[in-house]
Amino acid sequence: MKHNNYVEIAGRKIGQNYPPLVIAEIGINHEGSLKTAFEMVDAAKRAGVEVVKHQTHIVEDEMTGAAKKVIPGNADISIYEIMDRCSLNEEDESKLKNYVESKGMIFISTPFSRAAAERLERMNVPAYKIGSGECNNYPLLKHIASFGKPVILSTGMNTIESIRKAVQIFDKLSVPLALLHTTNLYPTPPELVRYGAMTELHEAFPNHVFGLSDHTISNHACYGSVALGASILERHFTDHMERTGPDIICSMDENECKKLVKGSELIWSMRGGTKKPTDEEQVTIDFAFATVCTIKDIKKGEVFTMENIWVKRPGTGEILAEKFEVLLGKKATDNIISDVQLNWSDVE
């Protein structure tokens, strides 16, 4: 089935008619080191990645001092300290963007504040990725929508109702929008991936490209989502699993990423179709199907019975097995030897 809905980012069309887009999210796995970030970009390139995603944190605009008392489930220090340590300044983030693009890949990032969005706009990013935590931050969404660039919106921790408000903001300004189902646990246990929720998201917003932002510890969730129609697959990324960044636990390394790129395209090629024989199966039909044949010599005028005709391979005869019972009780128009396929001209 052909679908006309797609989003285009820097010349890459994303939708049902195109191979899934794998987004390698370096995020803050570089822990504030531009050198480490560059090494991760190199690994993403070797893995066949098209889009590298960063996180843009300008902590003083993103959080109040209260964040210094909030400790994430996958950490032992406050979210404020983590982001302050792992964020890149504008100069370094621009260098990262330029480096990604010098490798022939697309750079996008998630802004977590108005100042971060404005920085990315100064950097002229081709699109915005918005995280689940900002899905119901409608003032920030309106600000980003005003730029008019394509948006990929994660929808974890939100309901269809709160997502609809976000979608309306972008639709009102005709901003190209893709929606990602997400579960925001790091890592996510398999039973909380919830393909049913992803399908529900797609059914609620059928005119928007959809996909999966996954935080499990393998590629399986992403593979399954492709079979269900996902066009975007996002996972955290690292060059190797010995890194100590905040999201390494649910990251894919270079080898796993390479498998995801190739495997998702393979599964995408398997989608669609209708339940009928393919033209290519004719060579198998010819030997695998049965047709009506004689199992004894039959004289002209003799009645066809189960004792003198039966159904056997190959399927190259004129009368298919499904017509066998139609012949019973009818008469032969001529003498017919045993072990030959019957033709309709042999039947009165």
Secondary structure, 3 states (H helix, E strand, C coil): CCCCCEEEECCEEEECCCCCEEEEEEECCCCCCHHHHHHHHHHHHHHCCCEEEEEECCHHHHCCHHHHHCCCCCCCCCHHHHHHHHCCCHHHHHHHHHHHHHCCCEEEEEECCHHHHHHHHHCCCCCEEECHHHCCCHHHHHHHHCCCCCEEEECCCCCHHHHHHHHHHHHHCCCCEEEEEECCCCCCCHHHCCHHHHHHHHHHCCCCEEEEEECCCCCHHHHHHHHCCCCEEEEEECCCCCCCCCCHHHEECHHHHHHHHHHHHHHHHHCCCCCCCCHHHHHHHHHHCCEEEECCCECCCCECCCCCEEEECCCCCCCEHHHHHHHCCCEECCCECCCCECCHHHEC
